[in-house]
Amino acid sequence: MSVVRFGSVVVGVTYRIEAVDWTEAFGGDHLEVLTRMLVDRVRQACEGQAPTARAVL
């Protein structure tokens, strides 16, 4: 889980993987990538742009 504040916007992400599918490939790196993408989208929206940021996992 991660929570980030950008100005007055708070973004929370919960990244859950079923135990059966757990591998080292699905670690904290994916959560960081998703969080960065959401913060980029919030920044774009706050700047009046259409949110276009994407994440590639």
Backbone atoms as SQL, in Angstrom:
CREATE TABLE atoms (id INTEGER PRIMARY KEY, chain TEXT, resi INTEGER, resn TEXT, atom TEXT, x REAL, y REAL, z REAL);
INSERT INTO atoms VALUES
  (1, 'A', 1, 'MET', 'N', 0.849, -1.176, 0.000),
  (2, 'A', 1, 'MET', 'CA', 0.000, 0.000, 0.000),
  (3, 'A', 1, 'MET', 'C', 0.889, 1.232, 0.000),
  (4, 'A', 2, 'SER', 'N', 0.476, 2.246, -0.742),
  (5, 'A', 2, 'SER', 'CA', 1.197, 3.515, -0.699),
  (6, 'A', 2, 'SER', 'C', 0.179, 4.652, -0.701),
  (7, 'A', 3, 'VAL', 'N', 0.537, 5.742, -0.043),
  (8, 'A', 3, 'VAL', 'CA', -0.289, 6.940, 0.004),
  (9, 'A', 3, 'VAL', 'C', 0.623, 8.124, -0.263),
  (10, 'A', 4, 'VAL', 'N', 0.210, 8.976, -1.199),
  (11, 'A', 4, 'VAL', 'CA', 1.015, 10.130, -1.585),
  (12, 'A', 4, 'VAL', 'C', 0.114, 11.349, -1.646),
  (13, 'A', 5, 'ARG', 'N', 0.632, 12.478, -1.214),
  (14, 'A', 5, 'ARG', 'CA', -0.101, 13.733, -1.323),
  (15, 'A', 5, 'ARG', 'C', 0.557, 14.605, -2.373),
  (16, 'A', 6, 'PHE', 'N', -0.245, 15.144, -3.273),
  (17, 'A', 6, 'PHE', 'CA', 0.226, 16.086, -4.284),
  (18, 'A', 6, 'PHE', 'C', -0.649, 17.319, -4.160),
  (19, 'A', 7, 'GLY', 'N', -0.135, 18.377, -3.576),
  (20, 'A', 7, 'GLY', 'CA', -0.947, 19.563, -3.315),
  (21, 'A', 7, 'GLY', 'C', -2.055, 19.200, -2.348),
  (22, 'A', 8, 'SER', 'N', -3.291, 19.404, -2.753),
  (23, 'A', 8, 'SER', 'CA', -4.423, 19.068, -1.884),
  (24, 'A', 8, 'SER', 'C', -5.021, 17.704, -2.215),
  (25, 'A', 9, 'VAL', 'N', -4.412, 16.981, -3.150),
  (26, 'A', 9, 'VAL', 'CA', -4.927, 15.673, -3.576),
  (27, 'A', 9, 'VAL', 'C', -4.140, 14.566, -2.893),
  (28, 'A', 10, 'VAL', 'N', -4.863, 13.614, -2.337),
  (29, 'A', 10, 'VAL', 'CA', -4.240, 12.445, -1.716),
  (30, 'A', 10, 'VAL', 'C', -4.559, 11.228, -2.584),
  (31, 'A', 11, 'VAL', 'N', -3.508, 10.503, -2.954),
  (32, 'A', 11, 'VAL', 'CA', -3.651, 9.315, -3.792),
  (33, 'A', 11, 'VAL', 'C', -3.258, 8.100, -2.970),
  (34, 'A', 12, 'GLY', 'N', -4.124, 7.112, -2.937),
  (35, 'A', 12, 'GLY', 'CA', -3.821, 5.869, -2.237),
  (36, 'A', 12, 'GLY', 'C', -3.886, 4.699, -3.201),
  (37, 'A', 13, 'VAL', 'N', -2.907, 3.808, -3.102),
  (38, 'A', 13, 'VAL', 'CA', -2.853, 2.640, -3.981),
  (39, 'A', 13, 'VAL', 'C', -2.670, 1.401, -3.110),
  (40, 'A', 14, 'THR', 'N', -3.505, 0.415, -3.352),
  (41, 'A', 14, 'THR', 'CA', -3.318, -0.892, -2.725),
  (42, 'A', 14, 'THR', 'C', -3.078, -1.888, -3.843),
  (43, 'A', 15, 'TYR', 'N', -1.937, -2.543, -3.793),
  (44, 'A', 15, 'TYR', 'CA', -1.552, -3.509, -4.817),
  (45, 'A', 15, 'TYR', 'C', -1.533, -4.872, -4.148),
  (46, 'A', 16, 'ARG', 'N', -2.449, -5.726, -4.564),
  (47, 'A', 16, 'ARG', 'CA', -2.587, -7.022, -3.911),
  (48, 'A', 16, 'ARG', 'C', -2.381, -8.132, -4.926),
  (49, 'A', 17, 'ILE', 'N', -1.619, -9.121, -4.524),
  (50, 'A', 17, 'ILE', 'CA', -1.371, -10.285, -5.373),
  (51, 'A', 17, 'ILE', 'C', -1.804, -11.520, -4.603),
  (52, 'A', 18, 'GLU', 'N', -2.539, -12.381, -5.268),
  (53, 'A', 18, 'GLU', 'CA', -2.929, -13.630, -4.624),
  (54, 'A', 18, 'GLU', 'C', -1.677, -14.454, -4.341),
  (55, 'A', 19, 'ALA', 'N', -1.648, -15.094, -3.200),
  (56, 'A', 19, 'ALA', 'CA', -0.472, -15.855, -2.769),
  (57, 'A', 19, 'ALA', 'C', -0.065, -16.916, -3.791),
  (58, 'A', 20, 'VAL', 'N', -1.018, -17.482, -4.507),
  (59, 'A', 20, 'VAL', 'CA', -0.718, -18.518, -5.496),
  (60, 'A', 20, 'VAL', 'C', 0.130, -17.961, -6.628),
  (61, 'A', 21, 'ASP', 'N', -0.078, -16.683, -6.973),
  (62, 'A', 21, 'ASP', 'CA', 0.619, -16.067, -8.101),
  (63, 'A', 21, 'ASP', 'C', 1.888, -15.328, -7.698),
  (64, 'A', 22, 'TRP', 'N', 2.239, -15.326, -6.422),
  (65, 'A', 22, 'TRP', 'CA', 3.360, -14.526, -5.951),
  (66, 'A', 22, 'TRP', 'C', 4.690, -15.032, -6.498),
  (67, 'A', 23, 'THR', 'N', 5.461, -14.144, -7.098),
  (68, 'A', 23, 'THR', 'CA', 6.829, -14.423, -7.518),
  (69, 'A', 23, 'THR', 'C', 7.633, -13.171, -7.223),
  (70, 'A', 24, 'GLU', 'N', 8.921, -13.275, -7.327),
  (71, 'A', 24, 'GLU', 'CA', 9.776, -12.105, -7.091),
  (72, 'A', 24, 'GLU', 'C', 9.516, -11.010, -8.123),
  (73, 'A', 25, 'ALA', 'N', 8.958, -11.368, -9.289),
  (74, 'A', 25, 'ALA', 'CA', 8.693, -10.376, -10.335),
  (75, 'A', 25, 'ALA', 'C', 7.618, -9.383, -9.912),
  (76, 'A', 26, 'PHE', 'N', 6.781, -9.766, -8.951),
  (77, 'A', 26, 'PHE', 'CA', 5.692, -8.903, -8.504),
  (78, 'A', 26, 'PHE', 'C', 6.012, -8.348, -7.127),
  (79, 'A', 27, 'GLY', 'N', 7.021, -7.551, -7.035),
  (80, 'A', 27, 'GLY', 'CA', 7.401, -6.996, -5.748),
  (81, 'A', 27, 'GLY', 'C', 6.991, -5.545, -5.621),
  (82, 'A', 28, 'GLY', 'N', 7.677, -4.826, -4.755),
  (83, 'A', 28, 'GLY', 'CA', 7.394, -3.422, -4.518),
  (84, 'A', 28, 'GLY', 'C', 7.624, -2.542, -5.724),
  (85, 'A', 29, 'ASP', 'N', 8.384, -3.040, -6.692),
  (86, 'A', 29, 'ASP', 'CA', 8.638, -2.237, -7.896),
  (87, 'A', 29, 'ASP', 'C', 7.344, -1.895, -8.614),
  (88, 'A', 30, 'HIS', 'N', 6.418, -2.846, -8.682),
  (89, 'A', 30, 'HIS', 'CA', 5.153, -2.585, -9.370),
  (90, 'A', 30, 'HIS', 'C', 4.345, -1.531, -8.627),
  (91, 'A', 31, 'LEU', 'N', 4.341, -1.601, -7.316),
  (92, 'A', 31, 'LEU', 'CA', 3.613, -0.604, -6.525),
  (93, 'A', 31, 'LEU', 'C', 4.201, 0.780, -6.757),
  (94, 'A', 32, 'GLU', 'N', 5.517, 0.853, -6.816),
  (95, 'A', 32, 'GLU', 'CA', 6.163, 2.150, -7.058),
  (96, 'A', 32, 'GLU', 'C', 5.796, 2.687, -8.443),
  (97, 'A', 33, 'VAL', 'N', 5.796, 1.838, -9.448),
  (98, 'A', 33, 'VAL', 'CA', 5.456, 2.264, -10.814),
  (99, 'A', 33, 'VAL', 'C', 4.015, 2.764, -10.870),
  (100, 'A', 34, 'LEU', 'N', 3.089, 2.032, -10.241),
  (101, 'A', 34, 'LEU', 'CA', 1.685, 2.453, -10.236),
  (102, 'A', 34, 'LEU', 'C', 1.495, 3.771, -9.492),
  (103, 'A', 35, 'THR', 'N', 2.187, 3.919, -8.371),
  (104, 'A', 35, 'THR', 'CA', 2.072, 5.149, -7.588),
  (105, 'A', 35, 'THR', 'C', 2.610, 6.334, -8.375),
  (106, 'A', 36, 'ARG', 'N', 3.753, 6.175, -9.016),
  (107, 'A', 36, 'ARG', 'CA', 4.322, 7.265, -9.818),
  (108, 'A', 36, 'ARG', 'C', 3.382, 7.655, -10.965),
  (109, 'A', 37, 'MET', 'N', 2.756, 6.660, -11.602),
  (110, 'A', 37, 'MET', 'CA', 1.834, 6.942, -12.682),
  (111, 'A', 37, 'MET', 'C', 0.634, 7.740, -12.176),
  (112, 'A', 38, 'LEU', 'N', 0.085, 7.346, -11.037),
  (113, 'A', 38, 'LEU', 'CA', -1.062, 8.068, -10.491),
  (114, 'A', 38, 'LEU', 'C', -0.700, 9.490, -10.095),
  (115, 'A', 39, 'VAL', 'N', 0.473, 9.686, -9.521),
  (116, 'A', 39, 'VAL', 'CA', 0.914, 11.032, -9.155),
  (117, 'A', 39, 'VAL', 'C', 1.106, 11.876, -10.414),
  (118, 'A', 40, 'ASP', 'N', 1.657, 11.278, -11.468),
  (119, 'A', 40, 'ASP', 'CA', 1.808, 12.012, -12.732),
  (120, 'A', 40, 'ASP', 'C', 0.445, 12.424, -13.285),
  (121, 'A', 41, 'ARG', 'N', -0.544, 11.539, -13.191),
  (122, 'A', 41, 'ARG', 'CA', -1.894, 11.862, -13.678),
  (123, 'A', 41, 'ARG', 'C', -2.519, 12.982, -12.846),
  (124, 'A', 42, 'VAL', 'N', -2.321, 12.945, -11.534),
  (125, 'A', 42, 'VAL', 'CA', -2.841, 14.007, -10.665),
  (126, 'A', 42, 'VAL', 'C', -2.177, 15.338, -11.022),
  (127, 'A', 43, 'ARG', 'N', -0.856, 15.309, -11.206),
  (128, 'A', 43, 'ARG', 'CA', -0.131, 16.532, -11.575),
  (129, 'A', 43, 'ARG', 'C', -0.669, 17.092, -12.884),
  (130, 'A', 44, 'GLN', 'N', -0.867, 16.225, -13.875),
  (131, 'A', 44, 'GLN', 'CA', -1.392, 16.675, -15.161),
  (132, 'A', 44, 'GLN', 'C', -2.776, 17.306, -14.998),
  (133, 'A', 45, 'ALA', 'N', -3.633, 16.660, -14.224),
  (134, 'A', 45, 'ALA', 'CA', -4.984, 17.196, -14.008),
  (135, 'A', 45, 'ALA', 'C', -4.932, 18.536, -13.285),
  (136, 'A', 46, 'CYS', 'N', -4.053, 18.658, -12.291),
  (137, 'A', 46, 'CYS', 'CA', -3.932, 19.914, -11.540),
  (138, 'A', 46, 'CYS', 'C', -3.408, 21.048, -12.419),
  (139, 'A', 47, 'GLU', 'N', -2.640, 20.693, -13.449),
  (140, 'A', 47, 'GLU', 'CA', -2.105, 21.688, -14.377),
  (141, 'A', 47, 'GLU', 'C', -3.069, 21.965, -15.528),
  (142, 'A', 48, 'GLY', 'N', -4.276, 21.366, -15.481),
  (143, 'A', 48, 'GLY', 'CA', -5.282, 21.616, -16.500),
  (144, 'A', 48, 'GLY', 'C', -5.127, 20.780, -17.748),
  (145, 'A', 49, 'GLN', 'N', -4.254, 19.792, -17.707),
  (146, 'A', 49, 'GLN', 'CA', -4.054, 18.909, -18.856),
  (147, 'A', 49, 'GLN', 'C', -4.932, 17.675, -18.712),
  (148, 'A', 50, 'ALA', 'N', -5.194, 17.038, -19.830),
  (149, 'A', 50, 'ALA', 'CA', -5.886, 15.749, -19.777),
  (150, 'A', 50, 'ALA', 'C', -4.891, 14.715, -19.245),
  (151, 'A', 51, 'PRO', 'N', -5.254, 13.969, -18.198),
  (152, 'A', 51, 'PRO', 'CA', -4.334, 12.964, -17.651),
  (153, 'A', 51, 'PRO', 'C', -4.046, 11.871, -18.685),
  (154, 'A', 52, 'THR', 'N', -2.779, 11.719, -19.045),
  (155, 'A', 52, 'THR', 'CA', -2.388, 10.730, -20.050),
  (156, 'A', 52, 'THR', 'C', -1.287, 9.797, -19.568),
  (157, 'A', 53, 'ALA', 'N', -0.770, 10.015, -18.370),
  (158, 'A', 53, 'ALA', 'CA', 0.322, 9.193, -17.865),
  (159, 'A', 53, 'ALA', 'C', -0.112, 7.743, -17.800),
  (160, 'A', 54, 'ARG', 'N', 0.794, 6.834, -18.170),
  (161, 'A', 54, 'ARG', 'CA', 0.513, 5.397, -18.173),
  (162, 'A', 54, 'ARG', 'C', 1.626, 4.648, -17.479),
  (163, 'A', 55, 'ALA', 'N', 1.291, 3.460, -17.013),
  (164, 'A', 55, 'ALA', 'CA', 2.281, 2.598, -16.372),
  (165, 'A', 55, 'ALA', 'C', 2.421, 1.325, -17.186),
  (166, 'A', 56, 'VAL', 'N', 3.652, 0.855, -17.309),
  (167, 'A', 56, 'VAL', 'CA', 3.928, -0.418, -17.973),
  (168, 'A', 56, 'VAL', 'C', 4.560, -1.331, -16.944),
  (169, 'A', 57, 'LEU', 'N', 3.878, -2.422, -16.665),
  (170, 'A', 57, 'LEU', 'CA', 4.391, -3.367, -15.670),
  (171, 'A', 57, 'LEU', 'C', 5.026, -4.545, -16.341);
